[in-house]
């Protein structure tokens, strides 16, 4: 029931939801009802889209109905679900919990990433220490575990079984699991391949990890009186694209060194530590001699140890087989000579109990061959190449970009891409590739992969839609939407009788024009300009607006002019009538950089007779830099800050049209001012003149207080009378054919 749906021009639609939790270092989303239909795709990403995960599809559905997605760094997580046209089944995405991470992760937006583990730890891909462990590392995963309302890091490993069938059994420590429910297990997240590509610690966090979600418990040996192990079966087969490796094992009651531990200390990227030998040990509270005691030694790349988050990680003997799982110890980067202890695989095998749920034997030896050792097995991509890719987004406006990401499987030695209508139109290499589309149309995309012998091609027909959609926005200084700033008109006199006219309008100094500077950097056009006037009753006459290029911060060359008749006041007894005038440019004015919009004032002045002024913001809440200017009778422009020592902003609002992507179309802004308001409020909407908009004002109790319709003859703007409303907070709600908008307004009289 939350979030918004957006219909797409080519069919299909997108559902979007944003979750924000101030102060969070990261957010994890947990679901108690989760089911995606075939064809649907769910993505999650952070505020600036530097972290994007997904697509999650029907392949992620579990019979338990629960699910979880890995944590998104920062205090904002966005969910986006794509539903293709023609899909009948609806998704179920029911969020029952959001994990608020307040420590244990490093937020690195716009900063250098700092990994959380100790400085002595050694990256798995350091050479020579990691050279002989490149297969075994592919079975190791960082675990983000959920126990009740708590979340923690541990490490574990895929393990092979005597059927050699790549069943995703996963070995870790019991103390990582103790207290977890079956639903908790179904929301554990396993990160494979979370590592640095080289030996040095990267300045940006690696984004090459692959995740699976959920597991079921098969067997366990308690840390209390036992050897501290759990054997899980992951809910999903680990995708071959992850290159999973089912590590071998050694259940003998001896360990031949030297060996290593591969682990994720403090939840950090994958590390490796080395030892020479292991001896039997009775860990505190555990079974007698159920553990190995290990002392870490230095190697050519350093001297690694273990930390919190390393729990459950395996030690490998000299033959690359798992001999135990980490329970604990006293080693740290500041005490590298202190030992750690590992629950023996020898004890895990059948000494924690006599039933299948207390031992490894029944699961890792389904063939009943009773081996003491078993080598590892590669369950990754060794098959024929199968081309696959995804483009994001698949609908863009002219000039937009699409990122094509490879999702091919199998053994691949080369890639050949083709992007009809795109620039560049071809590419090689795995990618991702960013392609620009400059011409409206519908285009194919294709990828051919080969293993050097057999090619495979995927062509997506009519895959990329390039539109030429224009959207128009009302441009205005922030002071006109501030809830603490009112409209104002200031006299040119400094004292009574105030008969010299106005700072922002006609005055005795015969100012020719008043102008506002607007900052702009993209290609666009100005189709209309709104100006808010304060008029003496009965005032009428021609006025015009001009558009200038900005030249060294002042109006430069003239690029457009539009004239109109100032509306006459109907109530001749009202000496303070407010009007909004719309100036239309039959030929839109092209802009691509900063520009000025000016109002040309009548050049005569008779005090008390024909007084016209442009509304401005209060001087107490205007822009910090000078945006308002005036043209004197000597044809020289001066800033208000120079002449009046203030930076008030003028109510001159250009409507600028430009090309927009699909995500922008539904978010055309509406101008509402002043806010807070007194007896009246103005609303401007850059919608087509033919479009009707119904405006409702609702109090905080849900009572409808006022309702009007803005029709084409009102030129997309209106003045709303608030004289019948009491002071307080209200919602101004607009409804049109394109959707709904809501603005909060304050009424203070």
C-alpha positions as CSV (number, residue, x, y, z in Angstrom):
1,X,0.0,0.0,0.0
2,X,3.0,2.3,0.2
3,X,5.1,3.7,-2.6
4,X,4.0,5.0,-6.0
5,X,3.3,3.4,-9.3
6,X,4.4,5.0,-12.6
7,X,3.0,3.9,-15.9
8,X,5.6,3.7,-18.7
9,X,4.9,4.8,-22.3
10,X,6.0,1.5,-23.8
11,X,3.8,-0.5,-21.4
12,X,4.6,-1.9,-18.0
13,X,5.1,0.2,-14.9
14,X,7.5,1.0,-12.1
15,X,6.8,0.9,-8.3
16,X,9.1,3.1,-6.2
17,X,9.5,3.4,-2.4
18,X,12.0,5.4,-0.3
19,X,12.9,4.5,3.3
20,X,14.9,7.1,5.3
21,X,16.3,6.7,8.8
22,X,18.3,9.7,10.0
23,X,21.7,8.8,11.4
24,X,22.0,5.3,10.1
25,X,25.3,4.2,8.6
26,X,23.5,1.6,6.6
27,X,20.0,0.1,6.2
28,X,18.9,-3.5,5.6
29,X,15.4,-4.4,4.4
30,X,13.7,-7.5,5.7
31,X,10.5,-9.0,4.3
32,X,8.0,-11.4,6.0
33,X,6.0,-11.9,2.7
34,X,8.0,-11.9,-0.5
35,X,7.0,-13.3,-3.8
36,X,7.9,-11.9,-7.3
37,X,6.2,-13.1,-10.5
38,X,8.1,-14.3,-13.5
39,X,9.3,-11.2,-15.4
40,X,9.3,-8.9,-12.5
41,X,12.6,-7.3,-11.3
42,X,13.4,-5.6,-7.9
43,X,16.3,-3.3,-7.4
44,X,17.5,-1.4,-4.3
45,X,19.9,1.5,-4.3
46,X,21.3,4.3,-2.1
47,X,20.6,8.0,-2.4
48,X,23.2,8.8,-5.1
49,X,23.0,5.4,-6.8
50,X,26.7,4.5,-6.0
51,X,25.4,1.2,-4.7
52,X,22.8,-0.7,-6.7
53,X,21.7,-4.3,-6.0
54,X,19.5,-6.6,-8.0
55,X,17.8,-7.5,-10.1
56,X,16.0,-9.8,-7.6
57,X,13.5,-12.0,-9.5
58,X,11.2,-15.0,-9.1
59,X,14.4,-17.1,-8.6
60,X,14.7,-15.4,-5.2
61,X,11.3,-16.6,-4.0
62,X,11.5,-19.1,-1.1
63,X,8.7,-21.4,0.1
64,X,9.0,-19.8,3.5
65,X,7.8,-16.5,2.0
66,X,10.5,-14.5,3.9
67,X,13.5,-12.7,2.4
68,X,16.1,-10.1,3.0
69,X,18.4,-7.9,0.9
70,X,21.9,-6.8,1.7
71,X,22.5,-3.6,3.6
72,X,22.6,-0.3,1.6
73,X,25.1,2.2,2.8
74,X,23.8,5.5,4.1
75,X,20.5,6.5,5.8
76,X,18.3,6.2,2.6
77,X,17.4,3.1,0.7
78,X,15.2,3.2,-2.5
79,X,13.3,0.2,-3.7
80,X,12.3,0.1,-7.4
81,X,10.2,-2.8,-8.9
82,X,9.7,-3.1,-12.6
83,X,6.6,-4.9,-13.9
84,X,6.6,-5.6,-17.6
85,X,3.5,-5.1,-19.7
86,X,1.2,-8.1,-19.8
87,X,2.1,-9.5,-16.4
88,X,-1.0,-10.7,-14.6
89,X,0.5,-11.9,-11.3
90,X,1.2,-9.1,-8.8
91,X,4.3,-9.0,-6.6
92,X,4.1,-9.3,-2.8
93,X,6.8,-7.1,-1.2
94,X,5.8,-6.8,2.4
95,X,8.5,-5.2,4.6
96,X,8.3,-6.1,8.3
97,X,11.7,-4.8,9.5
98,X,14.4,-2.4,8.6
99,X,17.8,-3.0,10.1
100,X,19.4,0.2,11.4
101,X,23.2,-0.1,11.4
102,X,24.9,2.3,13.8
103,X,28.4,0.8,13.9
104,X,30.5,-1.9,12.3
105,X,30.4,-0.4,8.8
106,X,32.2,2.5,7.2
107,X,30.2,5.1,5.3
108,X,32.3,6.4,2.5
109,X,30.1,8.7,0.4
110,X,32.4,11.3,-1.1
111,X,35.2,10.1,1.1
112,X,38.0,7.6,1.0
113,X,36.8,4.2,2.1
114,X,38.3,2.9,5.4
115,X,38.0,-0.9,5.9
116,X,36.9,-1.9,9.4
117,X,39.5,-4.7,10.1
118,X,42.9,-4.2,11.7
119,X,45.8,-2.9,9.8
120,X,47.8,-6.1,10.1
121,X,45.3,-8.2,8.1
122,X,46.4,-9.5,4.7
123,X,44.2,-9.4,1.6
124,X,43.4,-12.8,0.1
125,X,44.9,-11.8,-3.3
126,X,48.3,-10.8,-2.0
127,X,51.1,-12.7,-3.6
128,X,52.7,-15.0,-2.8
129,X,50.7,-15.9,0.3
130,X,47.3,-16.1,-1.6
131,X,48.6,-17.7,-4.8
132,X,47.7,-21.3,-3.9
133,X,44.3,-20.5,-2.3
134,X,42.5,-19.0,-5.3
135,X,40.0,-21.9,-5.5
136,X,39.4,-22.3,-1.8
137,X,38.6,-18.6,-1.4
138,X,35.6,-18.9,-3.7
139,X,33.9,-21.1,-1.1
140,X,34.3,-18.5,1.7
141,X,31.4,-16.1,2.4
142,X,30.9,-13.2,4.7
143,X,27.7,-13.8,6.7
144,X,25.3,-11.0,7.7
145,X,23.3,-12.8,10.4
146,X,20.0,-11.8,12.1
147,X,19.2,-13.1,15.6
148,X,15.9,-11.5,16.8
149,X,16.4,-7.8,16.5
150,X,20.2,-8.0,16.4
151,X,22.6,-8.2,13.4
152,X,26.1,-9.5,13.3
153,X,29.0,-10.5,11.1
154,X,30.5,-14.1,10.9
155,X,32.3,-16.1,8.3
156,X,31.7,-19.6,6.8
157,X,32.4,-21.9,3.9
158,X,30.7,-24.0,1.3
159,X,31.6,-27.7,1.8
160,X,31.7,-30.6,-0.6
161,X,29.9,-33.9,0.0
162,X,30.6,-37.4,-1.3
163,X,27.9,-37.3,-3.9
164,X,29.9,-34.4,-5.5
165,X,26.6,-32.8,-6.6
166,X,27.3,-29.2,-5.6
167,X,24.6,-29.2,-2.9
168,X,25.1,-25.8,-1.2
169,X,26.0,-27.0,2.3
170,X,27.6,-24.2,4.4
171,X,29.8,-24.7,7.5
172,X,30.2,-22.2,10.3
173,X,30.2,-21.8,14.1
174,X,27.3,-22.6,16.4
175,X,27.9,-19.4,18.5
176,X,27.1,-17.4,15.3
177,X,23.7,-19.1,15.2
178,X,22.7,-19.5,18.9
179,X,19.3,-18.0,19.5
180,X,18.3,-17.6,15.8
181,X,14.8,-18.8,14.7
182,X,14.0,-20.5,11.4
183,X,12.6,-17.2,10.1
184,X,15.9,-15.5,11.1
185,X,17.9,-18.0,9.1
186,X,15.7,-17.4,6.1
187,X,16.9,-13.8,6.2
188,X,20.6,-14.4,6.7
189,X,22.7,-12.9,3.8
190,X,25.8,-14.6,2.4
191,X,28.4,-12.4,0.5
192,X,30.6,-14.3,-1.9
193,X,33.6,-12.8,-3.6
194,X,33.7,-9.8,-1.3
195,X,37.4,-9.1,-1.7
196,X,40.1,-6.7,-3.0
197,X,41.2,-7.5,-6.5
198,X,44.8,-7.0,-5.5
199,X,47.0,-6.9,-2.4
200,X,46.6,-3.3,-1.5
201,X,43.5,-2.1,0.3
202,X,41.4,-0.1,-2.2
203,X,40.3,3.5,-1.6
204,X,36.8,2.6,-2.6
205,X,34.9,-0.3,-1.2
206,X,34.8,-3.3,-3.6
207,X,31.5,-3.7,-5.3
208,X,32.2,-7.1,-6.7
209,X,30.4,-9.2,-4.0
210,X,27.6,-11.6,-4.9
211,X,24.9,-12.5,-2.4
212,X,22.4,-15.2,-1.7
213,X,19.7,-15.0,1.0
214,X,18.4,-17.6,3.4
215,X,19.3,-21.0,4.7
216,X,18.0,-23.9,6.8
217,X,19.8,-25.7,9.6
218,X,20.8,-29.3,9.0
219,X,23.1,-30.1,11.9
220,X,24.6,-28.3,15.0
221,X,27.1,-28.9,17.8
222,X,26.7,-26.6,20.7
223,X,29.6,-24.6,21.9
224,X,28.6,-25.6,25.4
225,X,29.9,-29.1,25.9
226,X,30.5,-29.6,22.2
227,X,32.7,-28.4,19.3
228,X,30.8,-25.3,18.2
229,X,29.6,-25.9,14.6
230,X,26.6,-25.5,12.4
231,X,25.9,-27.0,8.9
232,X,23.4,-25.0,6.9
233,X,21.9,-25.6,3.4
234,X,21.5,-22.4,1.5
235,X,18.0,-21.8,0.2
236,X,19.3,-21.3,-3.3
237,X,21.9,-23.0,-5.4
238,X,24.8,-20.7,-5.6
239,X,24.8,-19.2,-9.2
240,X,27.5,-20.5,-11.4
241,X,28.4,-16.9,-12.2
242,X,29.7,-16.6,-8.6
243,X,32.2,-19.4,-9.4
244,X,31.4,-21.2,-6.2
245,X,33.9,-23.8,-4.9
246,X,32.8,-26.5,-2.5
247,X,35.8,-26.8,-0.2
248,X,37.1,-30.2,0.7
249,X,37.6,-31.5,4.3
250,X,39.8,-33.5,6.6
251,X,38.1,-35.3,9.5
252,X,41.3,-36.9,10.9
253,X,42.3,-36.0,14.4
254,X,45.5,-34.4,13.2
255,X,46.4,-31.4,11.1
256,X,49.3,-31.3,8.7
257,X,50.7,-27.8,8.3
258,X,51.5,-25.3,7.2
259,X,48.0,-24.0,6.6
260,X,45.8,-20.9,6.4
261,X,42.6,-19.4,7.6
262,X,40.5,-17.5,5.1
263,X,38.1,-15.1,6.8
264,X,36.2,-11.7,6.9
265,X,37.5,-10.0,10.1
266,X,35.1,-7.3,11.4
267,X,33.0,-8.0,8.2
268,X,35.8,-6.6,6.1
269,X,37.0,-7.8,2.7
270,X,38.4,-11.3,2.5
271,X,41.7,-11.9,4.4
272,X,44.2,-14.7,4.9
273,X,46.3,-15.7,8.0
274,X,49.0,-18.4,8.2
275,X,50.0,-21.1,10.7
276,X,52.6,-23.8,10.9
277,X,50.9,-26.4,13.1
278,X,47.9,-27.1,15.3
279,X,47.6,-29.0,18.6
280,X,44.6,-30.4,20.4
281,X,43.0,-28.1,22.9
282,X,40.0,-28.0,25.4
283,X,38.3,-24.6,24.8
284,X,36.5,-23.0,27.8
285,X,33.1,-24.6,28.3
286,X,33.5,-27.0,25.3
287,X,34.1,-30.7,25.0
288,X,37.5,-32.1,26.0
289,X,40.0,-31.8,23.2
290,X,37.3,-30.8,20.7
291,X,39.4,-27.9,19.4
292,X,42.6,-27.1,17.6
293,X,45.0,-24.5,19.1
294,X,46.6,-22.4,16.4
295,X,49.4,-19.7,16.6
296,X,49.6,-17.4,13.7
297,X,53.0,-16.8,12.0
298,X,54.3,-14.1,9.7
299,X,54.7,-14.7,5.9
300,X,56.0,-12.8,2.9
301,X,53.1,-10.4,3.0
302,X,52.7,-9.8,6.7
303,X,51.3,-11.3,9.9
304,X,47.6,-11.7,9.9
305,X,45.4,-12.8,12.8
306,X,41.6,-13.1,13.4
307,X,39.0,-10.7,14.8
308,X,35.3,-10.5,15.5
309,X,33.5,-11.4,12.3
310,X,36.1,-14.1,11.6
311,X,34.1,-16.6,13.8
312,X,33.1,-19.7,11.9
313,X,35.8,-19.3,9.3
314,X,37.7,-22.5,8.4
315,X,41.4,-23.4,8.8
316,X,42.8,-25.4,5.9
317,X,45.6,-27.9,6.2
318,X,48.5,-28.2,3.9
319,X,46.4,-30.1,1.4
320,X,43.8,-27.4,1.1
321,X,41.1,-29.2,3.2
322,X,39.0,-27.8,6.0
323,X,40.1,-29.1,9.4
324,X,38.1,-26.9,11.8
325,X,36.0,-23.8,12.3
326,X,36.9,-20.7,14.4
327,X,35.4,-20.5,17.9
328,X,37.5,-17.7,19.4
329,X,40.8,-16.8,20.9
330,X,43.0,-13.9,21.9
331,X,44.9,-12.9,18.8
332,X,44.7,-9.2,17.7
333,X,46.8,-7.0,15.5
334,X,48.3,-5.7,18.8
335,X,48.9,-9.3,20.1
336,X,49.8,-11.4,17.1
337,X,51.6,-14.1,19.1
338,X,48.4,-15.0,21.1
339,X,46.6,-18.2,19.9
340,X,43.1,-18.9,18.6
341,X,41.1,-22.1,18.8
342,X,39.0,-24.0,16.2
343,X,36.4,-26.6,16.6
344,X,37.7,-29.8,15.1
345,X,36.0,-31.2,12.0
346,X,37.1,-34.6,13.6
347,X,34.7,-33.8,16.4
348,X,32.0,-32.2,14.3
349,X,31.8,-35.4,12.2
350,X,30.0,-37.6,14.7
351,X,31.0,-36.9,18.4
352,X,28.4,-34.1,19.3
353,X,25.6,-36.7,19.2
354,X,24.2,-39.7,17.6
355,X,21.5,-38.2,15.4
356,X,21.7,-36.5,12.0
357,X,20.9,-33.1,13.4
358,X,24.0,-33.2,15.7
359,X,26.7,-34.4,13.2
360,X,28.2,-33.8,9.8
361,X,28.5,-37.4,8.8
362,X,25.0,-37.9,7.5
363,X,25.1,-34.8,5.2
364,X,28.7,-34.7,4.0
365,X,28.8,-38.5,3.3
366,X,25.5,-39.3,1.8
367,X,27.2,-41.9,-0.4
368,X,28.2,-43.8,2.8
369,X,31.8,-44.3,1.6
370,X,33.2,-43.2,4.9
371,X,36.3,-41.3,3.7
372,X,38.6,-39.5,6.1
373,X,39.3,-36.8,3.5
374,X,37.5,-35.3,0.5
375,X,38.9,-32.8,-2.0
376,X,37.1,-29.7,-3.0
377,X,35.0,-29.3,-6.2
378,X,34.6,-26.4,-8.6
379,X,30.9,-25.7,-9.1
380,X,31.4,-22.6,-11.1
381,X,31.3,-21.6,-14.8
382,X,32.8,-24.4,-16.9
383,X,30.0,-24.9,-19.3
384,X,29.4,-23.5,-22.8
385,X,29.0,-19.7,-23.0
386,X,25.4,-18.3,-22.8
387,X,25.0,-14.6,-23.6
388,X,22.9,-12.5,-21.3
389,X,22.9,-8.8,-20.4
390,X,20.7,-6.1,-18.9
391,X,20.4,-2.4,-19.9
392,X,19.5,0.2,-17.3
393,X,17.4,2.2,-17.9
394,X,15.7,0.8,-21.1
395,X,13.7,4.1,-21.7
396,X,15.6,7.4,-22.0
397,X,15.1,10.7,-23.5
398,X,17.1,12.0,-26.4
399,X,20.7,12.5,-25.2
400,X,20.2,10.0,-22.4
401,X,22.5,7.2,-21.5
402,X,22.0,3.4,-20.9
403,X,24.4,1.3,-19.0
404,X,24.7,-2.3,-20.4
405,X,25.9,-4.9,-17.8
406,X,27.0,-8.3,-18.8
407,X,25.2,-11.3,-17.1
408,X,26.5,-14.0,-19.4
409,X,27.4,-17.4,-18.0
410,X,29.8,-20.2,-18.9
411,X,33.5,-20.0,-19.9
412,X,33.9,-16.8,-22.0
413,X,37.0,-15.6,-23.7
414,X,35.6,-12.6,-25.7
415,X,32.6,-10.3,-25.9
416,X,31.2,-8.4,-28.9
417,X,28.4,-5.8,-28.3
418,X,26.2,-4.1,-30.8
419,X,24.0,-1.0,-29.9
420,X,21.8,0.1,-32.8
421,X,21.2,3.8,-32.6
422,X,23.7,4.3,-29.9
423,X,27.1,6.0,-29.5
424,X,29.3,4.1,-29.6
425,X,27.4,1.6,-31.7
426,X,29.8,-1.3,-30.8
427,X,32.0,-2.4,-27.9
428,X,34.2,-5.3,-26.8
429,X,35.1,-6.5,-23.3
430,X,33.0,-7.5,-20.4
431,X,31.8,-3.9,-19.6
432,X,29.7,-2.4,-18.2
433,X,29.4,-0.1,-21.2
434,X,27.7,3.3,-21.2
435,X,25.9,4.1,-24.4
436,X,24.4,7.5,-25.4
437,X,21.3,7.7,-27.6
438,X,20.8,11.0,-29.5
439,X,17.9,10.2,-31.8
440,X,14.3,9.2,-30.8
441,X,13.3,5.7,-31.8
442,X,13.2,2.1,-30.7
443,X,16.4,0.1,-31.0
444,X,17.8,-3.4,-30.7
445,X,20.8,-4.4,-28.6
446,X,22.9,-7.6,-28.9
447,X,25.8,-9.4,-27.3
448,X,27.9,-12.3,-28.7
449,X,30.1,-14.3,-26.3
450,X,32.4,-17.1,-27.2
451,X,34.8,-19.5,-25.4
452,X,37.1,-19.4,-28.4
453,X,35.2,-22.3,-30.0
454,X,31.4,-21.9,-29.7
455,X,29.8,-18.4,-30.0
456,X,26.4,-17.6,-28.5
457,X,24.4,-14.5,-29.3
458,X,21.5,-12.7,-27.5
459,X,19.6,-10.0,-29.4
460,X,17.0,-8.0,-27.5
461,X,14.5,-6.7,-30.1
462,X,13.0,-3.2,-29.6
463,X,14.9,-3.1,-26.3
464,X,15.8,0.6,-25.9
465,X,13.1,3.3,-26.3
466,X,14.4,6.8,-26.9
467,X,11.8,9.5,-26.4
468,X,11.8,13.2,-27.1
469,X,9.7,14.4,-24.1
470,X,9.7,18.0,-23.0
471,X,8.9,19.1,-19.5
472,X,8.5,22.6,-18.2
473,X,9.4,23.9,-14.7
474,X,8.7,27.2,-13.0
475,X,12.0,28.7,-11.9
476,X,12.0,30.8,-8.7
477,X,14.3,31.8,-5.8
478,X,14.0,29.7,-2.7
479,X,12.8,32.7,-0.7
480,X,9.3,32.4,-2.4
481,X,8.7,28.9,-1.0
482,X,10.2,29.6,2.5
483,X,7.7,29.0,5.3
484,X,9.2,32.0,7.2
485,X,9.1,34.6,4.3
486,X,6.2,36.7,3.2
487,X,5.7,38.8,0.1
488,X,6.4,42.5,0.4
489,X,6.5,45.8,-1.5
490,X,8.9,48.5,-0.3
491,X,8.6,52.2,-0.8
492,X,11.4,54.1,-2.6
493,X,11.2,56.8,0.1
494,X,13.0,56.4,3.4
495,X,10.3,58.3,5.3
496,X,6.7,59.6,5.1
497,X,4.8,60.6,3.0
498,X,6.2,57.8,0.8
499,X,5.1,59.5,-2.4
500,X,8.1,58.7,-4.6
501,X,6.9,55.3,-5.7
502,X,8.4,51.8,-5.1
503,X,11.8,50.1,-5.0
504,X,10.5,47.3,-7.2
505,X,8.2,49.3,-9.5
506,X,7.4,52.8,-10.8
507,X,9.1,55.5,-8.9
508,X,10.1,59.1,-9.2
509,X,13.6,58.1,-10.3
510,X,12.1,56.8,-13.6
511,X,13.7,53.4,-13.5
512,X,13.2,51.7,-16.8
513,X,13.3,48.0,-15.9
514,X,13.5,45.6,-13.0
515,X,15.2,42.3,-13.6
516,X,16.1,39.0,-11.9
517,X,19.1,36.8,-12.6
518,X,18.7,33.1,-13.0
519,X,21.4,30.5,-12.9
520,X,21.1,27.9,-15.8
521,X,23.5,25.5,-17.4
522,X,21.6,23.2,-19.8
523,X,19.8,23.6,-23.1
524,X,16.2,24.9,-22.7
525,X,13.6,27.3,-23.8
526,X,11.5,29.9,-22.1
527,X,7.8,29.8,-23.2
528,X,6.1,31.9,-20.5
529,X,6.9,34.3,-17.7
530,X,4.7,35.0,-14.7
531,X,5.0,38.3,-12.9
532,X,3.2,39.1,-9.6
533,X,2.1,42.8,-9.4
534,X,0.8,45.0,-6.7
535,X,-1.5,47.6,-8.3
536,X,-3.3,50.7,-7.4
537,X,-7.0,50.1,-8.1
538,X,-7.9,50.9,-11.6
539,X,-4.3,50.7,-13.0
540,X,-4.1,49.4,-16.5
541,X,-1.7,49.7,-19.5
542,X,0.9,47.8,-21.5
543,X,3.9,46.2,-19.9
544,X,6.4,43.8,-21.3
545,X,9.1,41.4,-20.2
546,X,12.6,41.0,-21.8
547,X,15.1,38.2,-21.6
548,X,18.8,38.9,-21.7
549,X,21.9,36.8,-21.7
550,X,24.0,37.3,-18.6
551,X,27.2,39.2,-19.4
552,X,29.7,39.5,-16.6
553,X,26.9,39.3,-14.1
554,X,24.6,42.0,-15.6
555,X,22.1,41.9,-18.4
556,X,23.8,41.6,-21.8
557,X,22.3,41.0,-25.2
558,X,18.5,41.0,-25.6
559,X,17.2,37.5,-26.7
560,X,13.4,37.8,-26.3
561,X,10.5,40.2,-25.7
562,X,6.8,39.7,-24.8
563,X,4.1,42.3,-24.1
564,X,0.8,42.1,-22.4
565,X,-1.9,44.4,-20.8
566,X,-1.8,44.7,-17.1
567,X,-5.1,43.5,-15.7
568,X,-7.4,46.2,-14.4
569,X,-8.6,46.1,-10.8
570,X,-12.3,45.3,-10.7
571,X,-12.8,46.5,-7.1
572,X,-12.0,50.3,-7.4
573,X,-12.3,50.7,-3.7
574,X,-9.5,48.3,-3.0
575,X,-6.2,50.2,-2.9
576,X,-4.0,47.1,-2.6
577,X,-5.1,44.7,-5.4
578,X,-2.7,41.9,-6.4
579,X,-2.5,40.5,-9.9
580,X,-0.5,37.9,-11.7
581,X,0.3,38.5,-15.3
582,X,1.4,35.8,-17.8
583,X,3.7,36.9,-20.7
584,X,3.7,34.3,-23.5
585,X,6.5,34.0,-26.1
586,X,5.0,32.9,-29.4
587,X,8.5,31.7,-30.4
588,X,10.2,30.2,-27.3
589,X,13.4,31.8,-26.3
590,X,16.5,29.5,-26.3
591,X,18.8,29.5,-23.3
592,X,21.8,27.5,-22.4
593,X,23.5,29.6,-19.7
594,X,22.7,32.2,-17.0
595,X,20.0,34.7,-18.0
596,X,18.0,37.7,-16.8
597,X,14.2,38.3,-17.0
598,X,13.2,41.9,-16.7
599,X,9.9,43.8,-16.5
600,X,9.7,47.0,-18.6
601,X,8.0,49.7,-16.5
602,X,5.9,52.7,-17.7
603,X,8.4,55.6,-18.2
604,X,6.1,58.2,-16.6
605,X,5.3,58.7,-12.9
606,X,2.7,60.8,-11.2
607,X,2.6,60.2,-7.5
608,X,-0.7,58.6,-6.3
609,X,-2.0,58.1,-9.8
610,X,-0.5,55.3,-11.8
611,X,1.6,53.3,-9.3
612,X,2.6,49.7,-10.3
613,X,5.1,47.5,-8.4
614,X,6.4,44.0,-8.6
615,X,6.0,41.9,-5.4
616,X,9.3,41.0,-3.8
617,X,10.5,38.8,-0.9
618,X,11.1,40.3,2.5
619,X,14.6,41.7,2.8
620,X,15.1,39.5,6.0
621,X,14.9,36.2,4.1
622,X,16.1,36.8,0.5
623,X,19.0,35.4,-1.4
624,X,22.5,35.6,0.0
625,X,23.8,37.0,-3.3
626,X,22.5,39.8,-5.5
627,X,19.9,38.5,-8.0
628,X,17.7,41.6,-8.5
629,X,18.8,44.5,-10.8
630,X,17.4,47.7,-12.2
631,X,18.0,49.8,-15.3
632,X,18.4,53.5,-14.6
633,X,17.5,56.3,-17.0
634,X,21.2,56.5,-17.9
635,X,20.9,53.0,-19.4
636,X,23.1,51.5,-16.8
637,X,22.2,48.4,-14.8
638,X,22.7,48.4,-11.0
639,X,22.1,45.6,-8.4
640,X,19.7,46.1,-5.6
641,X,22.4,45.3,-3.2
642,X,24.4,48.3,-4.5
643,X,21.6,50.7,-4.6
644,X,19.4,49.7,-1.6
645,X,21.9,47.6,0.3
646,X,19.5,44.6,0.3
647,X,19.2,41.4,-1.7
648,X,15.4,41.2,-2.1
649,X,14.1,38.8,-4.8
650,X,11.5,39.9,-7.4
651,X,8.3,37.8,-8.1
652,X,9.3,37.3,-11.8
653,X,9.0,33.6,-12.6
654,X,10.1,32.2,-16.0
655,X,8.8,28.8,-17.1
656,X,11.8,26.9,-18.6
657,X,11.2,23.9,-20.8
658,X,13.8,21.2,-21.4
659,X,14.0,17.5,-22.3
660,X,13.4,15.2,-19.4
661,X,13.8,11.5,-18.6
662,X,10.8,9.4,-17.7
663,X,11.5,9.7,-14.0
664,X,11.1,13.5,-14.2
665,X,7.8,13.7,-16.0
666,X,5.6,13.0,-13.0
667,X,7.5,15.4,-10.8
668,X,6.8,18.8,-12.5
669,X,7.1,21.3,-9.6
670,X,4.3,23.6,-8.5
671,X,5.0,27.1,-7.0
672,X,3.0,28.1,-4.0
673,X,3.6,31.5,-2.3
674,X,3.7,33.2,0.0
675,X,4.0,30.5,2.6
676,X,3.0,31.2,5.3
677,X,0.1,33.1,3.8
678,X,-2.3,35.7,5.0
679,X,-5.7,36.2,3.3
680,X,-4.5,35.0,-0.1
681,X,-2.1,32.6,-1.7
682,X,-0.8,32.2,-5.3
683,X,-0.2,29.0,-7.2
684,X,1.6,28.5,-10.5
685,X,1.7,25.3,-12.4
686,X,3.7,24.8,-15.6
687,X,1.0,22.5,-17.1
688,X,-0.5,22.8,-20.6
689,X,-3.2,25.5,-20.9
690,X,-5.7,22.8,-21.9
691,X,-5.2,20.9,-18.7
692,X,-7.7,21.4,-15.8
693,X,-6.4,21.1,-12.2
694,X,-8.7,20.7,-9.2
695,X,-7.3,22.4,-6.1
696,X,-8.5,21.5,-2.6
697,X,-7.5,23.0,0.8
698,X,-7.8,20.5,3.7
699,X,-7.3,21.2,7.4
700,X,-5.3,18.8,9.7
701,X,-8.6,17.1,10.6
702,X,-9.3,16.1,7.0
703,X,-12.1,18.7,6.5
704,X,-12.4,20.2,3.0
705,X,-12.2,23.9,3.5
706,X,-12.0,25.3,0.0
707,X,-12.1,23.9,-3.6
708,X,-11.5,25.6,-7.0
709,X,-10.7,24.5,-10.5
710,X,-7.9,26.0,-12.5
711,X,-9.0,25.9,-16.1
712,X,-7.3,27.0,-19.4
713,X,-8.6,30.6,-19.2
714,X,-6.7,31.0,-15.9
715,X,-3.4,30.3,-17.7
716,X,-2.1,27.7,-15.3
717,X,-2.2,30.0,-12.3
718,X,-4.6,31.3,-9.7
719,X,-5.0,33.5,-6.6
720,X,-6.8,31.7,-3.9
721,X,-8.8,33.6,-1.3
722,X,-8.0,32.4,2.3
723,X,-9.9,35.1,4.2
724,X,-12.3,32.5,5.5
725,X,-9.6,30.3,7.0
726,X,-8.3,30.4,10.6
727,X,-4.6,30.4,11.5
728,X,-3.1,27.0,11.2
729,X,-1.6,24.3,9.0
730,X,-3.4,23.1,5.9
731,X,-2.7,20.8,2.9
732,X,-3.1,22.2,-0.5
733,X,-3.9,19.3,-2.8
734,X,-4.0,19.4,-6.6
735,X,-5.4,16.7,-8.9
736,X,-5.1,16.6,-12.7
737,X,-5.0,14.0,-15.4
738,X,-1.2,13.5,-14.8
739,X,-1.6,12.8,-11.1
740,X,-1.7,14.4,-7.7
741,X,0.5,16.9,-5.8
742,X,0.3,18.0,-2.2
743,X,1.9,21.1,-0.6
744,X,1.8,22.0,3.1
745,X,0.9,25.6,3.8
746,X,0.6,27.8,6.9
747,X,-2.0,30.5,7.4
748,X,-0.9,33.3,9.7
749,X,-2.9,36.5,9.8
